[in-house]
Amino acid sequence: MRPIFFYAPYLKKYETDYLSSDDGWRPISVTGTSCAFSCKHCETRVLEGMEDGSTKAKFESVLERVSSSGQKGVILSGGSSPRGDVPIWKYTEVLKKYPNLTVIAHTGVVKSREIARRFKESGVKIGLLDMVGDQETIDQVLGQPFTVKDYLNSFRYLKEEGIKIAPHVIVGLSRKGIEGDLHALELLSEVNPDAVIIVGLMPLVGTPYKNTREPSPEELAKVLLRARELFSNPVMLGCARPRGKAYISVERLAVDQGIDGMAFPSEETIEYAKDKREVVLSHACCGNVIHDFLLRVSI
């Protein structure tokens, strides 16, 4: 069986005997806590936990600190512009000063190949974006003026410019239930993703979704296994997902069923995996599995 990759970026406090997030890749929001949209499941709360890169001076300061510490990459993110994209490229000249850093970025919705080219010119190697597969969810949950086609085209434009793509599917997000989540996953077959990241809805305090039901372990497992059936490229269990003892079964299932890795595995899962597969530990963003997988497997 292929090796399994475990990741611990600096997105949350995480500590085990095997891996800590203290030295993990830093997430930086290029817009601070600003976003043109107010998606019901987020309302910019996710941005609050990131490094503030909202000005050139702040952004360069973080990059210098990251580079000096010996880290190998960064996770760029931020709120979207009204056009849908996250304007990473406003710092292209700063990013060019740090060719030693691998840049993985949440791109937002990419409406044209010209915008994808700006991401490419800024040095983005891997693009991340949640895939939404039904218009009802885009309209009523995200409140965005986009279509399902816009989401799929975002991946197409990024790939046309040579950027690897790692779409995320949020189990529990679709207004159509688990079938909507599965449909979003299946649509990704049209764009040949370089990796697929399965995450789960996490009701955040202070948002309209604070009392929304989390996906059950069975629902999370169902989408994860369907992803394994559909895609030969890496399939991952991503960082944002429900936790607790009930979900340990999903992590074990991932180990047993050939899932390529996960972010923030429980210590129990790492020990379980060591007896079954080669384990690779990393402080990178889990989207970097695209590079790690190519280095370790395609030989």
C-alpha positions, -999 to +999 in steps of 0.1 A: +000+000+000+011+036-007+027+056+021+004+078+042+012+114+048+003+132+080+004+171+081+004+197+109+005+233+095+001+263+119-036+265+114-045+253+150-028+242+182-018+206+177+006+185+197+014+148+197+045+128+205+051+126+168+042+159+153+035+195+164+020+225+146+044+249+163+068+246+133+040+243+107+035+264+076+019+297+085-014+308+070-015+344+060-046+364+051-037+390+024-069+409+033-068+406+071-103+399+082-120+415+053-141+397+027-166+408+001-190+380+011-205+368+043-210+331+038-232+317+066-208+290+077-178+314+080-186+351+082-148+357+081-142+338+114-117+315+097-096+345+087-093+357+123-069+328+131-044+337+103-014+360+102-024+395+092-009+402+057-033+430+048-005+455+041+027+451+021+048+458+053+029+433+074+030+407+046+067+411+040+074+409+077+056+376+080+074+362+050+108+373+063+101+356+097+089+324+080+119+323+057+144+330+084+130+302+106+138+277+078+102+269+069+097+257+034+063+272+025+033+293+033-005+291+029-019+323+015-055+330+020-079+359+025-113+372+019-126+374-016-129+405-038-164+412-052-152+394-083-146+362-063-108+359-063-084+364-034-059+390-046-027+373-038-009+389-068-009+424-052+022+410-034+039+394-064+070+415-061+074+406-024+068+369-031+096+370-057+121+378-030+114+344-014+118+317-041+127+293-013+091+292-001+065+270-018+033+290-021-001+273-017-031+296-020-068+297-015-077+314-048-114+320-044-135+319-076-113+325-107-134+341-134-109+342-163-076+327-175-061+362-171-068+361-134-053+326-132-022+339-149-018+365-122-018+337-096+008+319-117+030+350-120+028+355-082+044+321-077+014+300-066+021+263-071-011+248-058-045+264-058-072+255-032-109+262-035-140+246-020-161+229-047-198+237-045-220+215-066-255+231-065-269+265-071-291+264-040-261+263-017-242+290-036-273+313-034-286+306+001-254+296+021-226+315+004-247+344-009-225+347-040-234+358-075-217+327-090-227+295-106-215+259-104-199+264-137-179+293-123-165+270-097-155+243-122-141+269-146-119+282-117-101+249-116-099+248-154-083+282-157-058+274-129-048+242-146-044+258-180-018+281-164+001+252-150-011+255-114-018+223-096-053+221-080-065+206-047-103+212-045-119+208-011-154+193-006-171+203+026-193+174+038-224+189+054-224+222+035-248+214+007-284+224+011-292+191-006-277+170+021-252+142+016-263+137-020-254+173-027-219+168-012-214+136-033-226+155-064-200+182-058-173+155-055-184+138-087-184+170-107-147+173-100-141+144-123-146+170-151-114+189-141-090+161-132-079+174-098-043+168-087-056+160-052-090+160-035-094+172+000-124+160+020-133+182+050-164+185+072-186+214+082-177+228+116-204+251+131-185+282+142-196+303+171-208+337+160-221+326+127-256+317+115-244+281+112-234+278+149-262+254+157-260+234+124-255+197+127-220+184+119-218+156+094-218+122+111-188+099+110-208+078+086-214+107+062-178+118+063-167+083+056-191+078+027-178+109+009-142+099+016-146+064+002-164+077-028-135+101-035-111+071-033-133+053-058-133+082-082-098+095-081-063+078-084-046+110-075-041+117-038-072+119-016-069+135+018-088+141+050-083+178+054-077+200+085-113+214+089-135+186+101-153+175+132-132+159+160-138+136+189-137+099+197-166+093+174-145+104+144-115+083+152-132+056+132-130+078+101-093+082+105-088+045+109-109+039+079-087+063+059-056+043+070-073+010+060-088+021+027-058+036+011-065+073+017-033+091+011-032+111+043-047+136+066-041+168+085-039+167+123-043+130+128-050+118+164-020+103+181-039+071+183-043+071+145-006+077+139+002+047+161-024+026+143-010+036+109+026+028+118+017-009+120+001-009+085+018+016+062+049+038+058+042+070+077+055+104+064+052+134+088+052+169+076+046+205+087+033+216+053-003+223+042-019+190+034-024+203-002+013+198-006+006+161-008+006+167-045+044+174-044+051+149-016+032+122-035+051+128-067+084+127-049+077+095-030+054+074-052+059+081-089+093+063-091 
